[in-house]
Amino acid sequence: MADIKLNTVGKKCPMPVLMTKKELKKMSSGQTLELISDDRGALKDVPALINKTGDTIVETKEEGDNITFTIKKA
């Protein structure tokens, strides 16, 4: 189970990425963040952000309209 859950359903880019970036800054190394988004752009934008931050996407799941990313803080 994730340490922190961030629900950005209904928010369009760039909000899911900006909110994720803000949350990751507050996290400690080893903690996990579960991000839920319904913005299809997140499939491209979130991995691009994580590539820049050096954190890790542990899992990406698509269920209906929602995309769930599990991210581990470096």
N, C-alpha and C positions, 0 to 999 in steps of 0.2 A: 504494500500500500504506500502511496506517495506521502511525503511529509507535508507537502503543500498542494492544494488544488486551486487552479485558476480557470474559471469559466468565462470565456469570451464569446459565447454564443450570442449572435445578434450584432456583434461588433465587426465592422469591416476594416480591411487593411487601411492604414498601418497599425490600427489599435491592438490587435492580438500580439503583434511583434513587440510593440512598445511596452505593453503591459508585461509580457514575458521577460523582456530585458530588465525592467524595473524590479520584478520579483526575484530574478536570478541574482541581482546585485545584493539583495538582502539575505540571501541564503548562504549557508556554510558548506564547505567542501564535503561531498558525499551525500548531501541531502538530495531528495528527488522532488520534482515538480510535475504534476499532472496538469497539462493544458488541454482544455476542450474548446474547440472552435468549429464554427460552421462555415467559415470563409475558405473557399477552395484555394485561394491564394496562399493560405498558410502552409499548404503542402510544399510550396517552393520557398516561401519566405522564412519559415521557422528553421528549416535545415540551414539556410544561408546564415541566419543569425547565430545558430549554434556552432557553425563552422568558424565564425569570427570570434566567439567567446571562448572556444576551446572546451566547452562542456560536451556532453554526450547524449544523443537521443538513444534511449534504451529500447523504446518501442513506439511504433506508429500504428494506430488502429483506426479503421474507418467503419462506422456503424451508422447506417442511414445517412443523414445529412451531416453528422458530426464526425470530426477528426479528433482523436485523442493522442497526444504526444506525451510520453514519459521521458523526462529529461533529468539526467544526473549532473549535479554541479561538480565541476572539476576541483 
